[in-house]
Amino acid sequence: MEHIEKYIEENKDRFLDELFGLIRIPSISSIAANKPEMYQAAVYWKQLLMDAGADRAEVFESDGNPVTYGEKIIDPAKPTVLIYAHMDVMPVDPLNLWTTPPFEPEIRDGKIWARGANDDKGQSFMHAKAFELMVKTNTLPCNVKFMIEGEEEIGSPNLGKWCEENKEMLKADIILVSDTSMIAPDMPSITTGLRGLSYWQVEVTGPDKDLHSGLFGGAVANPINVLAKMIAQMTDQYGRITIPGFYDDVVEVSDEERAMLAKAPFDLGKYKESIGVEAVSGEVGYSTNERTGIRPTFDVCGIWGGYMGEGAKTVLPSKAFAKISCRLVPNQDHKKIEVLFKEHFESIAPKSVKVEVTYLHGGYGYGCSIDVPAYKAAEKAYMDVYGKRPVPVRSGGSIPIISTFEQILGIKTILMGFGLESDAIHSPNENFPLEQFFNGIRTIPLFYKYFAEIE
């Protein structure tokens, strides 16, 4: 540990400067106009890896955004760790809610504030610096490969094909990812499950043009009213999703496992206070942690239509739109859910409107046993840094490509996250505590050490 602390102390200011350079690149994958920034981020990553000590680093084309690959092979007979991360970030809207500009990183109250501070530039950057630390101190015990993609925030639509085309280059013993969170700063955890995802955009059309709401209101269906009623029908009074067949493949978690999950420290009062709500809501019969870890969900992620400018305009709109997602649990097939939702949503539409459902992206859930060697190595690494055994948790979030890795590459993934619930990822004022950032750089080299010993 002494060499780790010494290297971090001597280089921490440079680490932050280099991270801030990466954060300043507005690599928003969902905005087509930001394609040049995706290449800028890819090249930045290539230089980061070369400077850190990679033998090779290259920017690869895919059918979408670029992928940066790097590697250092110290001995083909030794185990190989493949680092997966993403260089793209979420959009910053609503911009007016940011305290400081999202792509101008700032340190305030012991935290880095910026879009990508945590997800995933801050967390992925920890791996680059941990790798550099091991190379420069001659303590690297494994071969290392990096795969940094630019489409995770839009569902990694092209990475599966790219992996298929580069299976030989990507051969490894384990995939290591930091794109998840911990229970609390003093309570480490390792994510052993991720939910899957299905995501749609729906369009409801009534009249062929916007109409005067006084002359036509009450006689012609208002698409926004209709859309709101249709959405309301998608869940029942018990918080269950009403799509026929939706729960057919959901595996009910045993009472024993639910009891294990309940051991994770959780303060409902602090949870509500942290997000500014007076009461929680969800499927009846399940706790808050179970609702976000072991149960599927239905959510409207955006809804719009009609007049949204300043002041009043009495209009009956021609169209209404919504973006809708379902988080899925392991064993649910997002392709099956894609069809079930479309068929059901169209079936409940009244004849007074036309409904068009467009599938945007999706992915399978993922689960990892706590008995695999890489989990044991991660567990020991966390214990050395945090002084506590990490708690295995199932995350409510989704990283669709993780299950794809197992299908295409045949490799399990260990999710060593260092983010916190308070980091506001995907929201205005995203942040990442400096302590967590540097603790990640402390912990990751220890994972390599223990993984090499176990393997």
C-alpha positions as CSV (number, residue, x, y, z in Angstrom):
1,M,0.0,0.0,0.0
2,E,2.9,2.4,0.7
3,H,3.9,2.7,-2.9
4,I,0.3,3.3,-3.9
5,E,-0.1,6.2,-1.4
6,K,3.2,7.7,-2.5
7,Y,2.4,7.6,-6.2
8,I,-1.0,9.1,-5.7
9,E,0.3,11.9,-3.4
10,E,3.0,12.8,-5.9
11,N,0.7,12.9,-8.9
12,K,-2.8,13.7,-7.7
13,D,-2.9,17.3,-9.1
14,R,-1.8,16.0,-12.5
15,F,-4.5,13.2,-12.3
16,L,-7.2,15.9,-11.8
17,D,-5.8,18.1,-14.6
18,E,-5.9,15.2,-17.1
19,L,-9.4,14.1,-15.9
20,F,-10.7,17.6,-16.4
21,G,-9.3,17.7,-19.9
22,L,-11.4,14.6,-20.7
23,I,-14.5,16.0,-19.0
24,R,-14.3,19.2,-21.0
25,I,-15.0,17.3,-24.2
26,P,-18.9,17.3,-24.6
27,S,-19.0,13.7,-25.8
28,I,-22.8,13.3,-25.8
29,S,-23.6,10.2,-27.9
30,S,-27.3,10.9,-28.2
31,I,-26.7,14.1,-30.1
32,A,-25.6,13.5,-33.7
33,A,-24.0,16.9,-34.0
34,N,-21.5,15.9,-31.3
35,K,-19.9,13.2,-33.4
36,P,-16.6,15.2,-33.7
37,E,-16.4,15.3,-29.9
38,M,-16.7,11.5,-29.8
39,Y,-13.6,11.2,-31.9
40,Q,-11.9,13.9,-29.8
41,A,-12.6,11.8,-26.7
42,A,-11.4,8.6,-28.3
43,V,-8.1,10.2,-29.3
44,Y,-7.8,11.7,-25.8
45,W,-8.2,8.2,-24.3
46,K,-5.6,6.8,-26.8
47,Q,-3.0,9.3,-25.5
48,L,-4.0,8.6,-21.9
49,L,-3.3,4.9,-22.3
50,M,0.0,5.4,-24.2
51,D,1.2,7.9,-21.5
52,A,0.2,5.5,-18.8
53,G,2.4,2.8,-20.2
54,A,0.4,0.8,-22.8
55,D,2.3,-1.1,-25.4
56,R,-0.3,-0.3,-27.9
57,A,-3.4,2.0,-28.2
58,E,-5.6,2.6,-31.2
59,V,-8.9,4.2,-32.1
60,F,-11.1,1.8,-34.0
61,E,-14.0,2.5,-36.2
62,S,-17.4,0.8,-35.5
63,D,-20.7,1.2,-37.3
64,G,-21.4,4.0,-34.9
65,N,-19.0,6.0,-32.6
66,P,-15.3,5.0,-32.3
67,V,-13.9,2.5,-29.8
68,T,-10.5,3.1,-28.1
69,Y,-8.5,-0.1,-27.5
70,G,-5.2,-0.4,-25.6
71,E,-3.2,-3.2,-24.1
72,K,-0.1,-4.1,-22.2
73,I,1.0,-7.8,-22.3
74,I,3.7,-8.5,-19.7
75,D,3.5,-12.3,-20.1
76,P,1.0,-14.3,-22.2
77,A,1.0,-17.0,-19.4
78,K,-0.3,-14.6,-16.8
79,P,-4.0,-13.7,-16.3
80,T,-5.5,-10.9,-18.4
81,V,-7.9,-8.2,-17.2
82,L,-10.1,-6.4,-19.7
83,I,-11.2,-3.0,-18.6
84,Y,-14.5,-1.8,-20.1
85,A,-15.6,1.8,-19.8
86,H,-17.4,4.4,-21.8
87,M,-16.4,7.9,-23.0
88,D,-19.9,9.1,-23.8
89,V,-22.1,11.0,-21.4
90,M,-25.8,11.9,-21.0
91,P,-27.3,15.2,-22.3
92,V,-27.1,18.1,-19.8
93,D,-30.7,19.3,-20.0
94,P,-32.2,21.1,-18.2
95,L,-29.2,23.4,-18.4
96,N,-30.6,26.1,-16.1
97,L,-30.5,23.7,-13.1
98,W,-26.7,23.4,-13.2
99,T,-24.9,25.5,-10.6
100,T,-21.8,25.7,-12.8
101,P,-21.4,24.9,-16.5
102,P,-21.6,21.1,-17.0
103,F,-18.4,20.8,-19.1
104,E,-16.4,23.2,-17.0
105,P,-15.3,20.9,-14.1
106,E,-15.0,22.5,-10.7
107,I,-13.9,21.2,-7.3
108,R,-16.3,22.3,-4.6
109,D,-17.1,20.9,-1.1
110,G,-14.6,18.1,-1.7
111,K,-16.3,16.9,-4.9
112,I,-15.8,17.2,-8.7
113,W,-18.8,18.8,-10.3
114,A,-19.4,18.3,-14.0
115,R,-21.2,16.0,-16.5
116,G,-19.2,12.8,-16.5
117,A,-17.5,13.5,-13.2
118,N,-18.8,10.0,-12.1
119,D,-20.5,8.4,-15.1
120,D,-18.3,7.3,-16.5
121,K,-15.3,9.6,-17.1
122,G,-14.3,9.9,-13.4
123,Q,-14.8,6.2,-12.7
124,S,-13.1,5.0,-15.9
125,F,-10.2,7.4,-15.4
126,M,-9.4,5.7,-12.1
127,H,-8.5,2.6,-14.1
128,A,-6.2,4.5,-16.3
129,K,-4.4,6.0,-13.4
130,A,-4.3,2.7,-11.4
131,F,-2.8,1.1,-14.5
132,E,-0.2,3.9,-14.8
133,L,0.6,3.5,-11.1
134,M,1.3,-0.2,-11.5
135,V,3.4,0.3,-14.6
136,K,5.5,3.1,-13.3
137,T,6.1,1.3,-9.9
138,N,6.8,-2.0,-11.6
139,T,4.0,-3.7,-9.7
140,L,1.7,-4.7,-12.6
141,P,1.0,-8.5,-12.0
142,C,-1.4,-9.1,-15.0
143,N,-1.8,-8.4,-18.6
144,V,-4.2,-5.5,-19.2
145,K,-6.5,-4.6,-22.0
146,F,-8.8,-1.5,-22.3
147,M,-12.0,-1.2,-24.3
148,I,-13.5,2.3,-24.1
149,E,-16.6,2.8,-26.2
150,G,-18.7,5.8,-27.2
151,E,-22.3,4.6,-27.2
152,E,-23.1,3.2,-23.7
153,E,-25.6,5.9,-22.9
154,I,-27.6,5.0,-26.1
155,G,-27.5,1.2,-25.4
156,S,-24.2,0.2,-27.1
157,P,-26.0,-0.6,-30.4
158,N,-22.8,-1.3,-32.3
159,L,-20.4,-2.6,-29.7
160,G,-21.7,-6.2,-29.9
161,K,-20.8,-6.5,-33.6
162,W,-17.4,-4.8,-32.9
163,C,-16.7,-7.4,-30.2
164,E,-17.7,-10.2,-32.5
165,E,-15.3,-8.9,-35.1
166,N,-12.4,-8.6,-32.5
167,K,-12.9,-11.6,-30.3
168,E,-9.3,-12.7,-30.6
169,M,-8.0,-9.3,-29.6
170,L,-10.3,-9.1,-26.6
171,K,-9.5,-12.5,-25.1
172,A,-9.2,-12.1,-21.3
173,D,-9.9,-13.9,-18.0
174,I,-12.2,-11.3,-16.5
175,I,-13.8,-8.0,-17.5
176,L,-13.5,-5.2,-14.9
177,V,-15.9,-2.3,-14.8
178,S,-16.4,0.7,-12.6
179,D,-19.8,2.2,-13.7
180,T,-21.8,1.4,-10.6
181,S,-22.1,2.7,-7.1
182,M,-21.5,1.8,-3.4
183,I,-24.0,1.8,-0.6
184,A,-22.3,4.6,1.3
185,P,-18.8,6.2,1.6
186,D,-18.1,3.9,4.6
187,M,-19.9,0.9,3.3
188,P,-18.4,-0.7,0.1
189,S,-20.4,-3.0,-2.1
190,I,-20.0,-5.0,-5.2
191,T,-22.8,-5.1,-7.8
192,T,-23.7,-8.7,-8.5
193,G,-26.8,-8.0,-10.6
194,L,-28.0,-5.5,-13.2
195,R,-31.4,-5.0,-14.6
196,G,-32.1,-5.2,-18.3
197,L,-33.8,-2.4,-20.3
198,S,-36.3,-1.8,-23.0
199,Y,-36.8,1.8,-24.3
200,W,-39.4,3.2,-26.7
201,Q,-40.7,6.4,-28.1
202,V,-44.4,6.7,-28.7
203,E,-46.2,9.1,-31.0
204,V,-50.0,9.8,-30.7
205,T,-51.6,11.6,-33.6
206,G,-55.2,13.1,-33.6
207,P,-56.2,15.8,-36.1
208,D,-53.9,16.5,-39.0
209,K,-53.0,19.9,-37.6
210,D,-53.2,21.9,-34.4
211,L,-56.7,23.1,-33.8
212,H,-58.4,26.0,-31.9
213,S,-59.2,24.5,-28.5
214,G,-62.4,26.5,-28.2
215,L,-63.8,25.6,-31.5
216,F,-62.8,22.0,-31.5
217,G,-62.2,21.1,-27.8
218,G,-64.7,18.5,-26.6
219,A,-65.5,17.3,-30.1
220,V,-62.1,16.1,-31.2
221,A,-59.7,13.8,-29.2
222,N,-56.8,15.7,-27.7
223,P,-53.7,13.5,-28.2
224,I,-52.1,14.6,-25.0
225,N,-55.1,13.7,-23.0
226,V,-55.3,10.3,-24.7
227,L,-51.6,9.6,-24.2
228,A,-51.9,10.5,-20.5
229,K,-54.9,8.1,-20.1
230,M,-53.0,5.3,-22.0
231,I,-49.9,5.7,-19.8
232,A,-52.1,5.6,-16.7
233,Q,-53.4,2.2,-17.7
234,M,-49.9,0.7,-17.9
235,T,-49.8,0.0,-14.1
236,D,-52.5,-1.0,-11.7
237,Q,-53.3,0.0,-8.2
238,Y,-50.7,-2.4,-6.8
239,G,-47.9,-0.9,-8.9
240,R,-47.8,-3.9,-11.2
241,I,-47.3,-3.5,-15.0
242,T,-50.5,-4.5,-16.9
243,I,-48.9,-5.6,-20.1
244,P,-50.2,-9.2,-20.8
245,G,-47.3,-11.7,-20.4
246,F,-44.9,-9.2,-19.0
247,Y,-44.2,-11.2,-15.8
248,D,-44.1,-14.6,-17.5
249,D,-40.3,-14.9,-17.4
250,V,-39.7,-13.1,-14.1
251,V,-38.0,-15.4,-11.6
252,E,-39.3,-14.8,-8.1
253,V,-36.4,-14.3,-5.7
254,S,-36.4,-16.7,-2.8
255,D,-37.2,-15.7,0.8
256,E,-33.6,-16.6,1.7
257,E,-32.1,-14.3,-0.9
258,R,-34.5,-11.5,0.0
259,A,-33.4,-11.9,3.6
260,M,-29.7,-11.6,2.5
261,L,-30.5,-8.4,0.5
262,A,-32.3,-7.0,3.5
263,K,-29.0,-7.1,5.4
264,A,-27.6,-4.2,3.3
265,P,-27.7,-1.0,5.4
266,F,-30.5,1.2,4.3
267,D,-32.1,4.3,6.0
268,L,-35.4,5.0,4.4
269,G,-35.6,8.4,6.1
270,K,-32.3,9.5,4.7
271,Y,-33.2,8.0,1.3
272,K,-36.3,10.2,1.1
273,E,-34.5,13.2,2.4
274,S,-31.7,12.8,-0.2
275,I,-34.1,13.1,-3.1
276,G,-36.6,15.5,-1.6
277,V,-39.7,13.2,-1.3
278,E,-42.1,12.6,1.6
279,A,-43.1,9.1,0.6
280,V,-41.8,6.3,-1.6
281,S,-43.9,4.4,-4.1
282,G,-43.8,1.2,-6.0
283,E,-45.0,-2.4,-6.3
284,V,-46.9,-3.5,-3.3
285,G,-45.2,-6.2,-1.2
286,Y,-41.6,-5.2,-1.8
287,S,-39.2,-3.0,0.0
288,T,-37.5,0.0,-1.7
289,N,-34.3,-1.9,-2.3
290,E,-36.2,-4.8,-3.7
291,R,-38.2,-2.6,-6.0
292,T,-34.9,-1.2,-7.5
293,G,-33.0,-4.5,-7.5
294,I,-35.1,-7.5,-8.1
295,R,-38.4,-6.2,-9.7
296,P,-39.1,-4.8,-13.2
297,T,-40.5,-1.3,-13.6
298,F,-42.3,1.0,-16.0
299,D,-41.4,4.7,-16.3
300,V,-42.2,7.6,-18.5
301,C,-38.8,9.3,-19.1
302,G,-40.2,12.3,-21.1
303,I,-43.5,13.6,-22.4
304,W,-44.3,16.5,-24.6
305,G,-46.7,18.0,-27.1
306,G,-48.7,21.1,-27.9
307,Y,-47.7,24.6,-26.9
308,M,-44.8,24.9,-24.5
309,G,-43.8,28.5,-25.0
310,E,-44.2,31.5,-22.8
311,G,-47.7,32.6,-22.0
312,A,-50.9,31.0,-23.2
313,K,-52.0,29.6,-26.5
314,T,-55.4,27.9,-26.7
315,V,-54.5,25.0,-28.9
316,L,-55.7,21.4,-29.3
317,P,-52.5,19.7,-30.5
318,S,-52.1,17.4,-33.4
319,K,-49.5,15.2,-31.7
320,A,-48.3,14.0,-28.4
321,F,-45.0,12.1,-27.6
322,A,-43.5,10.2,-24.8
323,K,-40.3,8.3,-24.1
324,I,-40.9,5.2,-22.0
325,S,-38.7,2.6,-20.5
326,C,-39.0,-0.7,-18.6
327,R,-36.2,-1.9,-16.4
328,L,-36.1,-5.7,-16.6
329,V,-34.8,-8.4,-14.3
330,P,-32.5,-11.3,-15.3
331,N,-34.3,-13.9,-17.4
332,Q,-36.6,-11.3,-19.1
333,D,-35.9,-11.0,-22.8
334,H,-35.9,-7.3,-23.8
335,K,-36.7,-8.3,-27.4
336,K,-39.8,-10.1,-26.2
337,I,-40.8,-7.2,-24.0
338,E,-40.3,-4.9,-27.0
339,V,-43.1,-6.7,-28.8
340,L,-45.4,-7.2,-25.8
341,F,-45.4,-3.4,-25.0
342,K,-46.0,-2.4,-28.6
343,E,-48.9,-4.8,-29.1
344,H,-50.5,-3.8,-25.8
345,F,-50.0,-0.1,-26.1
346,E,-51.4,0.0,-29.6
347,S,-54.4,-2.2,-28.5
348,I,-55.6,0.2,-25.8
349,A,-55.6,3.2,-28.1
350,P,-59.0,4.6,-29.0
351,K,-60.0,4.9,-32.6
352,S,-59.9,8.7,-32.3
353,V,-56.1,8.7,-32.6
354,K,-53.3,6.9,-34.4
355,V,-50.4,5.4,-32.3
356,E,-46.9,4.7,-33.5
357,V,-44.4,2.9,-31.2
358,T,-40.7,3.0,-32.1
359,Y,-38.2,0.8,-30.2
360,L,-35.0,2.8,-29.4
361,H,-32.8,0.3,-27.6
362,G,-32.6,-2.4,-24.9
363,G,-30.5,-5.1,-23.3
364,Y,-30.5,-8.1,-21.0
365,G,-30.0,-8.2,-17.3
366,Y,-26.9,-9.6,-15.7
367,G,-25.9,-11.7,-12.7
368,C,-22.6,-12.8,-11.2
369,S,-21.9,-15.3,-8.5
370,I,-20.0,-14.2,-5.3
371,D,-18.0,-17.4,-5.6
372,V,-15.9,-16.6,-8.7
373,P,-12.2,-15.8,-8.1
374,A,-12.5,-12.2,-9.4
375,Y,-15.2,-11.5,-6.9
376,K,-13.0,-12.8,-4.1
377,A,-10.1,-10.6,-5.3
378,A,-12.4,-7.5,-5.4
379,E,-13.7,-8.3,-2.0
380,K,-10.2,-8.4,-0.5
381,A,-9.2,-5.2,-2.3
382,Y,-12.1,-3.3,-0.8
383,M,-11.4,-4.7,2.6
384,D,-7.8,-3.4,2.5
385,V,-8.9,0.2,1.6
386,Y,-12.2,0.6,3.4
387,G,-11.6,-1.8,6.3
388,K,-15.0,-3.5,5.7
389,R,-16.2,-6.5,3.8
390,P,-18.2,-5.3,0.8
391,V,-21.9,-6.2,0.6
392,P,-23.1,-7.9,-2.6
393,V,-26.0,-5.9,-4.1
394,R,-28.3,-6.0,-7.1
395,S,-28.3,-2.7,-8.9
396,G,-31.5,-1.1,-10.3
397,G,-29.4,0.3,-13.2
398,S,-28.7,-1.2,-16.5
399,I,-25.5,-1.7,-18.5
400,P,-26.9,-3.7,-21.5
401,I,-23.6,-4.5,-23.0
402,I,-22.4,-6.5,-19.9
403,S,-24.7,-9.4,-20.8
404,T,-23.6,-9.2,-24.4
405,F,-20.0,-9.6,-23.3
406,E,-20.8,-12.9,-21.7
407,Q,-22.7,-14.1,-24.8
408,I,-20.1,-13.0,-27.4
409,L,-16.8,-13.2,-25.5
410,G,-17.7,-15.8,-22.9
411,I,-16.2,-13.7,-20.1
412,K,-17.8,-12.8,-16.7
413,T,-17.7,-9.2,-15.5
414,I,-16.9,-7.8,-12.0
415,L,-18.6,-4.5,-11.3
416,M,-16.4,-2.5,-8.9
417,G,-18.2,0.8,-8.5
418,F,-17.1,3.7,-6.4
419,G,-20.0,6.1,-7.1
420,L,-22.6,7.2,-4.5
421,E,-26.3,7.7,-4.7
422,S,-25.8,11.4,-4.1
423,D,-23.6,11.8,-7.2
424,A,-26.6,12.8,-9.3
425,I,-25.6,10.9,-12.4
426,H,-27.8,11.6,-15.5
427,S,-29.0,14.7,-13.7
428,P,-28.0,18.4,-13.3
429,N,-25.1,18.9,-10.9
430,E,-23.5,15.5,-11.4
431,N,-20.6,15.1,-9.0
432,F,-18.0,12.7,-7.6
433,P,-16.3,12.9,-4.2
434,L,-12.5,13.3,-4.4
435,E,-12.2,10.7,-1.7
436,Q,-14.0,8.1,-3.8
437,F,-12.0,9.0,-6.8
438,F,-8.7,8.5,-5.0
439,N,-10.0,5.4,-3.1
440,G,-10.7,3.9,-6.5
441,I,-7.1,4.4,-7.6
442,R,-6.0,2.8,-4.3
443,T,-8.4,-0.2,-4.6
444,I,-7.9,-1.2,-8.2
445,P,-4.2,-2.2,-8.0
446,L,-5.0,-4.4,-5.1
447,F,-7.7,-6.2,-7.2
448,Y,-4.9,-7.0,-9.7
449,K,-2.6,-8.2,-7.0
450,Y,-5.2,-10.6,-5.5
451,F,-6.6,-11.7,-8.8
452,A,-3.1,-12.7,-10.0
453,E,-2.5,-14.6,-6.8
454,I,-5.9,-16.5,-7.0
455,E,-5.6,-17.3,-10.7
